[in-house]
């Protein structure tokens, strides 16, 4: 298993709670909620890509 998976889960839980508060709060503009979701998705994709690249580089450097 990739070592970033538990870290991703650990970070996702509070972010999901914040997202739930943003989604249910009547004073929050929906655009703010969608912008925060898009930002989280983009950062997650970048993190997965970096993890995959590091994994491939580590495999390539093994004798």
GITA-V927230 format. One record per run of one state. SS is the DSSP state (@ for helix, = for strand, . for the rest). FROM is the first residue (numbers start at 1). LEN is the number of residues. If there is no record, write none. Layout:
ss={SS/SS}
from={FROM/FROM}
len={LEN/LEN}
This chain:
ss={./@/./@/.}
from={1/4/25/30/62}
len={3/21/5/32/2}
